[in-house]
Amino acid sequence: VQLVESGGGLVQAGGSLRLSCTHSGLTFGDYAMGWFRQAPGMKREAVSLIYSGGGSTFYSASVKGRFTISSDNAKNMVYLQMNNVKPEDTAVYYCAAELWTAHWGPVEGSLKYEFDHWGQGTQVTVSA
């Protein structure tokens, strides 16, 4: 399994950025896929998740209404559209995936478990 993030960079507060995650090797069943971030000196936190089987998404309270997660299963891509970014969004953003099925509940239930697959991360810096 391989997850590769792209799209990070420097953006001014109030601006927009789109992160992309290309994944390969996720061939067995459905997955909870999404984005986590870690700022210097801070714990890693979940930002947004999407269920690969469709119909379930999760957003943290800090990004809800500003960020939108989407996926294109045909292209093996997961995206995070970040609008109205704030300096506190500055962090390394990681794409991650974990085996999941809708029978287990909403996609945010996957946060109870350690995600199995991670990308290398992409830096997002928001200037004031």
KAGISUL-V155574 format. One record per residue. N is the residue number from 1. RES is the residue in one small letter. PSI is psi in whole degrees, -180 to 180 (none if undefined). NEAR is the number of other C-alpha atoms within 10 Angstrom. Layout:
N_RES_PSI_NEAR, N_RES_PSI_NEAR
//
This chain:
1_v_136_12, 2_q_133_15, 3_l_129_22, 4_v_119_18, 5_e_154_24, 6_s_166_18, 7_g_-4_15, 8_g_170_18, 9_g_-163_14, 10_l_130_14, 11_v_149_18, 12_q_152_15, 13_a_138_17, 14_g_-11_14, 15_g_-171_14, 16_s_157_16, 17_l_145_20, 18_r_121_16, 19_l_145_21, 20_s_147_22, 21_c_118_25, 22_t_129_17, 23_h_151_23, 24_s_152_12, 25_g_-2_9, 26_l_78_16, 27_t_-9_8, 28_f_107_7, 29_g_-158_10, 30_d_165_17, 31_y_151_23, 32_a_123_26, 33_m_149_29, 34_g_-160_29, 35_w_135_27, 36_f_162_19, 37_r_155_22, 38_q_119_19, 39_a_158_17, 40_p_130_9, 41_g_4_6, 42_m_160_9, 43_k_154_9, 44_r_138_15, 45_e_150_15, 46_a_134_19, 47_v_-54_23, 48_s_146_25, 49_l_156_29, 50_i_143_25, 51_y_128_26, 52_s_-23_26, 53_g_-5_14, 54_g_151_15, 55_g_0_10, 56_s_127_15, 57_t_163_19, 58_f_141_19, 59_y_140_20, 60_s_157_14, 61_a_-32_9, 62_s_-19_11, 63_v_-9_17, 64_k_132_12, 65_g_-13_12, 66_r_-36_14, 67_f_148_20, 68_t_128_18, 69_i_144_22, 70_s_166_20, 71_s_155_19, 72_d_96_11, 73_n_-31_12, 74_a_-30_6, 75_k_1_10, 76_n_50_15, 77_m_145_17, 78_v_137_25, 79_y_155_22, 80_l_108_22, 81_q_120_14, 82_m_113_20, 83_n_156_17, 84_n_52_15, 85_v_155_22, 86_k_158_20, 87_p_-32_15, 88_e_-5_13, 89_d_-6_21, 90_t_125_20, 91_a_171_21, 92_v_127_18, 93_y_131_26, 94_y_138_26, 95_c_140_29, 96_a_159_27, 97_a_147_27, 98_e_139_20, 99_l_132_17, 100_w_151_20, 101_t_148_17, 102_a_-23_17, 103_h_-21_6, 104_w_-6_9, 105_g_-173_11, 106_p_155_17, 107_v_-28_24, 108_e_-14_18, 109_g_-24_13, 110_s_-18_21, 111_l_-11_13, 112_k_-16_7, 113_y_159_8, 114_e_127_9, 115_f_142_14, 116_d_-31_10, 117_h_134_16, 118_w_147_21, 119_g_-178_19, 120_q_-14_14, 121_g_153_22, 122_t_136_21, 123_q_132_19, 124_v_124_21, 125_t_124_21, 126_v_120_21, 127_s_146_16, 128_a_none_11
//
